[in-house]
């Protein structure tokens, strides 16, 4: 059984909603592959890959704020991309 099935964008679609999937590559609680899977399944998602923030410190990361601002201020055609950010 997939423990993340409840969060599947295929099961709970977010039409016309832009999504930032921010995740630390070294997260010990949730594998990074889950962030990749969520980002790939959502048509308006951007994956923000971080290092050094772990599972809990990610929202305090300057990289998250910078990428979110860039995502939501970019023209529509540039929104779907992968961001690399420093912790």
ROLUMSE-278384 format. One record per residue (C-alpha): z negated, y, x negated; residue in one letter. Coordinates in Angstrom, 1 decimal, padded with zeros to 4 digits. Layout:
% ROLUMSE-278384
zz=Z&yy=Y&xx=X&rest=A
...
This chain:
% ROLUMSE-278384
zz=000.0&yy=000.0&xx=000.0&rest=X
zz=000.9&yy=003.5&xx=-001.2&rest=X
zz=-002.2&yy=005.7&xx=-001.4&rest=X
zz=-000.1&yy=008.8&xx=-001.2&rest=X
zz=002.1&yy=007.8&xx=001.8&rest=X
zz=000.2&yy=010.3&xx=004.0&rest=X
zz=001.5&yy=013.2&xx=001.8&rest=X
zz=005.1&yy=012.1&xx=001.8&rest=X
zz=007.5&yy=014.9&xx=002.7&rest=X
zz=009.7&yy=012.3&xx=004.2&rest=X
zz=006.9&yy=011.4&xx=006.6&rest=X
zz=005.8&yy=015.0&xx=007.2&rest=X
zz=008.8&yy=017.2&xx=006.6&rest=X
zz=008.5&yy=020.9&xx=005.9&rest=X
zz=011.8&yy=022.4&xx=007.1&rest=X
zz=012.8&yy=025.7&xx=005.6&rest=X
zz=009.5&yy=025.9&xx=003.7&rest=X
zz=009.4&yy=026.5&xx=000.0&rest=X
zz=007.0&yy=024.3&xx=-001.9&rest=X
zz=005.5&yy=024.6&xx=-005.4&rest=X
zz=004.3&yy=021.2&xx=-006.7&rest=X
zz=002.0&yy=022.1&xx=-009.6&rest=X
zz=000.6&yy=019.1&xx=-011.6&rest=X
zz=-000.7&yy=018.4&xx=-015.0&rest=X
zz=001.2&yy=015.7&xx=-016.9&rest=X
zz=-002.1&yy=014.3&xx=-018.2&rest=X
zz=-003.9&yy=014.2&xx=-014.9&rest=X
zz=-006.1&yy=011.1&xx=-014.9&rest=X
zz=-006.7&yy=011.0&xx=-011.2&rest=X
zz=-003.2&yy=011.3&xx=-009.8&rest=X
zz=-000.2&yy=010.2&xx=-011.8&rest=X
zz=002.4&yy=012.9&xx=-012.7&rest=X
zz=005.1&yy=010.6&xx=-011.1&rest=X
zz=003.6&yy=011.4&xx=-007.7&rest=X
zz=004.3&yy=015.1&xx=-008.2&rest=X
zz=007.8&yy=014.2&xx=-009.3&rest=X
zz=008.3&yy=012.1&xx=-006.2&rest=X
zz=007.1&yy=014.8&xx=-003.9&rest=X
zz=009.2&yy=017.4&xx=-005.6&rest=X
zz=012.3&yy=015.3&xx=-005.5&rest=X
zz=011.9&yy=014.4&xx=-001.8&rest=X
zz=011.5&yy=018.0&xx=-000.6&rest=X
zz=014.7&yy=020.1&xx=-000.4&rest=X
zz=013.0&yy=023.4&xx=-001.2&rest=X
zz=010.5&yy=022.3&xx=-003.9&rest=X
zz=009.9&yy=023.5&xx=-007.4&rest=X
zz=008.0&yy=021.3&xx=-009.8&rest=X
zz=005.5&yy=023.1&xx=-012.1&rest=X
zz=004.6&yy=020.7&xx=-015.0&rest=X
zz=001.5&yy=021.7&xx=-016.9&rest=X
zz=-000.5&yy=020.4&xx=-019.8&rest=X
zz=-004.2&yy=020.8&xx=-020.5&rest=X
zz=-005.4&yy=021.7&xx=-017.1&rest=X
zz=-006.3&yy=018.2&xx=-015.9&rest=X
zz=-006.9&yy=017.6&xx=-012.2&rest=X
zz=-009.4&yy=020.5&xx=-011.4&rest=X
zz=-008.5&yy=023.5&xx=-013.6&rest=X
zz=-004.9&yy=023.7&xx=-012.6&rest=X
zz=-005.3&yy=026.5&xx=-010.0&rest=X
zz=-007.0&yy=028.7&xx=-012.6&rest=X
zz=-004.0&yy=028.4&xx=-014.9&rest=X
zz=-002.0&yy=031.5&xx=-015.6&rest=X
zz=001.1&yy=029.3&xx=-015.7&rest=X
zz=000.6&yy=028.4&xx=-012.0&rest=X
zz=000.4&yy=032.0&xx=-010.9&rest=X
zz=003.4&yy=033.0&xx=-013.1&rest=X
zz=005.6&yy=030.2&xx=-011.8&rest=X
zz=004.6&yy=030.9&xx=-008.2&rest=X
zz=005.5&yy=034.6&xx=-008.5&rest=X
zz=008.8&yy=033.7&xx=-010.2&rest=X
zz=009.6&yy=031.2&xx=-007.5&rest=X
zz=009.0&yy=033.4&xx=-004.6&rest=X
zz=010.6&yy=036.5&xx=-006.1&rest=X
zz=013.8&yy=034.7&xx=-007.2&rest=X
zz=017.0&yy=034.8&xx=-005.2&rest=X
zz=017.3&yy=031.7&xx=-002.9&rest=X
zz=019.8&yy=029.8&xx=-005.0&rest=X
zz=017.4&yy=029.9&xx=-008.0&rest=X
zz=014.4&yy=028.5&xx=-006.3&rest=X
zz=014.9&yy=024.7&xx=-006.8&rest=X
zz=014.1&yy=024.2&xx=-010.5&rest=X
zz=011.5&yy=022.7&xx=-012.7&rest=X
zz=009.1&yy=025.1&xx=-014.4&rest=X
zz=007.4&yy=024.4&xx=-017.7&rest=X
zz=004.2&yy=026.3&xx=-018.2&rest=X
zz=001.4&yy=026.5&xx=-020.7&rest=X
zz=-002.2&yy=026.0&xx=-019.5&rest=X
